[in-house]
Amino acid sequence: QVQLVESGGGLMQAGGSLRLSCAASGSTLTMGWYRQAPGKQRELVATISSGGSANYADSVKGRFTISRDNAKNIVYLQMNSLKPDDTAIYYCYARSVWYSDSWGQGTQVTVSS
Protein backbone atom coordinates (compact mmCIF):
# COMPACT_ATOMS: atom_id res chain seq x y z
CA GLN A 1 0.00 0.00 0.00
CA VAL A 2 1.32 3.48 -0.85
CA GLN A 3 0.95 6.60 1.25
CA LEU A 4 -0.77 9.58 -0.35
CA VAL A 5 -0.29 13.23 0.57
CA GLU A 6 -2.69 15.79 -0.89
CA SER A 7 -2.39 19.54 -1.20
CA GLY A 8 -4.04 22.46 -2.93
CA GLY A 9 -7.55 22.71 -1.55
CA GLY A 10 -9.08 25.93 -0.31
CA LEU A 11 -11.76 28.54 -0.76
CA MET A 12 -12.54 29.97 -4.18
CA GLN A 13 -15.29 32.04 -5.74
CA ALA A 14 -17.48 30.54 -8.42
CA GLY A 15 -15.79 30.70 -11.80
CA GLY A 16 -12.33 30.49 -10.31
CA SER A 17 -9.69 27.79 -10.51
CA LEU A 18 -7.82 25.54 -8.11
CA ARG A 19 -5.23 22.82 -8.60
CA LEU A 20 -4.99 19.78 -6.37
CA SER A 21 -1.86 17.67 -6.08
CA CYS A 22 -1.31 14.23 -4.61
CA ALA A 23 2.07 12.62 -4.10
CA ALA A 24 2.37 8.86 -3.74
CA SER A 25 5.16 7.16 -1.80
CA GLY A 26 5.60 4.47 -4.44
CA SER A 27 4.78 3.39 -7.96
CA THR A 28 1.14 3.27 -8.90
CA LEU A 29 -1.16 2.04 -11.63
CA THR A 30 -4.40 4.01 -11.66
CA MET A 31 -4.58 7.27 -9.71
CA GLY A 32 -7.49 9.58 -9.32
CA TRP A 33 -9.74 11.86 -7.35
CA TYR A 34 -13.03 11.27 -5.61
CA ARG A 35 -15.12 13.73 -3.66
CA GLN A 36 -17.71 13.69 -0.94
CA ALA A 37 -20.10 16.53 -0.25
CA PRO A 38 -21.97 16.82 3.07
CA GLY A 39 -24.78 14.30 3.26
CA LYS A 40 -23.78 12.62 0.01
CA GLN A 41 -21.89 9.50 -0.97
CA ARG A 42 -18.32 9.62 -2.19
CA GLU A 43 -18.27 9.93 -5.97
CA LEU A 44 -15.69 9.60 -8.69
CA VAL A 45 -14.32 12.84 -10.13
CA ALA A 46 -11.57 11.62 -12.45
CA THR A 47 -9.05 8.81 -12.83
CA ILE A 48 -5.95 8.38 -14.94
CA SER A 49 -4.03 5.25 -15.82
CA SER A 50 -0.26 4.93 -15.77
CA GLY A 51 -0.41 5.24 -19.54
CA GLY A 52 -2.29 8.52 -19.36
CA SER A 53 -5.82 7.44 -20.20
CA ALA A 54 -8.26 9.66 -18.32
CA ASN A 55 -11.85 9.17 -17.24
CA TYR A 56 -14.13 11.93 -15.94
CA ALA A 57 -17.47 12.25 -14.24
CA ASP A 58 -20.01 13.91 -16.52
CA SER A 59 -20.39 16.75 -14.04
CA VAL A 60 -16.77 17.87 -14.45
CA LYS A 61 -16.08 17.12 -18.12
CA GLY A 62 -14.74 20.16 -19.89
CA ARG A 63 -13.91 21.93 -16.62
CA PHE A 64 -11.49 19.62 -14.80
CA THR A 65 -8.30 18.08 -16.14
CA ILE A 66 -6.43 15.23 -14.52
CA SER A 67 -2.75 14.63 -15.23
CA ARG A 68 0.16 12.79 -13.71
CA ASP A 69 3.92 12.79 -13.46
CA ASN A 70 4.97 9.15 -13.37
CA ALA A 71 8.59 9.96 -12.57
CA LYS A 72 7.50 11.76 -9.39
CA ASN A 73 4.39 9.63 -8.64
CA ILE A 74 2.22 12.75 -8.50
CA VAL A 75 -1.31 13.22 -9.80
CA TYR A 76 -2.85 16.63 -10.40
CA LEU A 77 -6.40 17.85 -10.75
CA GLN A 78 -6.79 21.22 -12.45
CA MET A 79 -10.24 22.56 -11.66
CA ASN A 80 -11.53 25.46 -13.74
CA SER A 81 -14.90 27.22 -13.89
CA LEU A 82 -15.64 26.07 -10.36
CA LYS A 83 -19.23 25.92 -9.20
CA PRO A 84 -20.73 25.88 -5.70
CA ASP A 85 -21.78 22.26 -6.41
CA ASP A 86 -18.07 21.38 -6.56
CA THR A 87 -17.81 22.05 -2.83
CA ALA A 88 -16.68 18.82 -1.16
CA ILE A 89 -13.80 17.02 0.46
CA TYR A 90 -11.60 15.72 -2.34
CA TYR A 91 -9.80 12.42 -1.79
CA CYS A 92 -6.83 11.16 -3.74
CA TYR A 93 -6.91 7.50 -4.75
CA ALA A 94 -4.21 5.19 -5.99
CA ARG A 95 -3.85 1.54 -6.89
CA SER A 96 -0.33 0.31 -6.36
CA VAL A 97 1.59 -2.00 -8.64
CA TRP A 98 0.70 -4.74 -6.15
CA TYR A 99 -3.01 -3.97 -6.72
CA SER A 100 -3.63 -2.57 -3.25
CA ASP A 101 -5.79 0.55 -2.94
CA SER A 102 -4.90 3.65 -0.95
CA TRP A 103 -6.72 6.86 -0.04
CA GLY A 104 -5.44 10.26 0.98
CA GLN A 105 -6.64 12.11 4.04
CA GLY A 106 -8.81 14.46 2.01
CA THR A 107 -8.59 18.14 1.21
CA GLN A 108 -11.47 20.59 1.48
CA VAL A 109 -12.58 22.55 -1.56
CA THR A 110 -15.18 25.25 -0.95
CA VAL A 111 -16.67 27.28 -3.79
CA SER A 112 -18.67 30.36 -2.86
CA SER A 113 -21.38 31.81 -5.06
C-alpha positions in Angstrom: 0.0 0.0 0.0 1.3 3.5 -0.8 1.0 6.6 1.2 -0.8 9.6 -0.4 -0.3 13.2 0.6 -2.7 15.8 -0.9 -2.4 19.5 -1.2 -4.0 22.5 -2.9 -7.5 22.7 -1.5 -9.1 25.9 -0.3 -11.8 28.5 -0.8 -12.5 30.0 -4.2 -15.3 32.0 -5.7 -17.5 30.5 -8.4 -15.8 30.7 -11.8 -12.3 30.5 -10.3 -9.7 27.8 -10.5 -7.8 25.5 -8.1 -5.2 22.8 -8.6 -5.0 19.8 -6.4 -1.9 17.7 -6.1 -1.3 14.2 -4.6 2.1 12.6 -4.1 2.4 8.9 -3.7 5.2 7.2 -1.8 5.6 4.5 -4.4 4.8 3.4 -8.0 1.1 3.3 -8.9 -1.2 2.0 -11.6 -4.4 4.0 -11.7 -4.6 7.3 -9.7 -7.5 9.6 -9.3 -9.7 11.9 -7.4 -13.0 11.3 -5.6 -15.1 13.7 -3.7 -17.7 13.7 -0.9 -20.1 16.5 -0.2 -22.0 16.8 3.1 -24.8 14.3 3.3 -23.8 12.6 0.0 -21.9 9.5 -1.0 -18.3 9.6 -2.2 -18.3 9.9 -6.0 -15.7 9.6 -8.7 -14.3 12.8 -10.1 -11.6 11.6 -12.5 -9.1 8.8 -12.8 -6.0 8.4 -14.9 -4.0 5.2 -15.8 -0.3 4.9 -15.8 -0.4 5.2 -19.5 -2.3 8.5 -19.4 -5.8 7.4 -20.2 -8.3 9.7 -18.3 -11.8 9.2 -17.2 -14.1 11.9 -15.9 -17.5 12.2 -14.2 -20.0 13.9 -16.5 -20.4 16.7 -14.0 -16.8 17.9 -14.4 -16.1 17.1 -18.1 -14.7 20.2 -19.9 -13.9 21.9 -16.6 -11.5 19.6 -14.8 -8.3 18.1 -16.1 -6.4 15.2 -14.5 -2.8 14.6 -15.2 0.2 12.8 -13.7 3.9 12.8 -13.5 5.0 9.1 -13.4 8.6 10.0 -12.6 7.5 11.8 -9.4 4.4 9.6 -8.6 2.2 12.8 -8.5 -1.3 13.2 -9.8 -2.9 16.6 -10.4 -6.4 17.9 -10.8 -6.8 21.2 -12.5 -10.2 22.6 -11.7 -11.5 25.5 -13.7 -14.9 27.2 -13.9 -15.6 26.1 -10.4 -19.2 25.9 -9.2 -20.7 25.9 -5.7 -21.8 22.3 -6.4 -18.1 21.4 -6.6 -17.8 22.0 -2.8 -16.7 18.8 -1.2 -13.8 17.0 0.5 -11.6 15.7 -2.3 -9.8 12.4 -1.8 -6.8 11.2 -3.7 -6.9 7.5 -4.7 -4.2 5.2 -6.0 -3.9 1.5 -6.9 -0.3 0.3 -6.4 1.6 -2.0 -8.6 0.7 -4.7 -6.1 -3.0 -4.0 -6.7 -3.6 -2.6 -3.2 -5.8 0.5 -2.9 -4.9 3.7 -0.9 -6.7 6.9 0.0 -5.4 10.3 1.0 -6.6 12.1 4.0 -8.8 14.5 2.0 -8.6 18.1 1.2 -11.5 20.6 1.5 -12.6 22.5 -1.6 -15.2 25.2 -1.0 -16.7 27.3 -3.8 -18.7 30.4 -2.9 -21.4 31.8 -5.1 
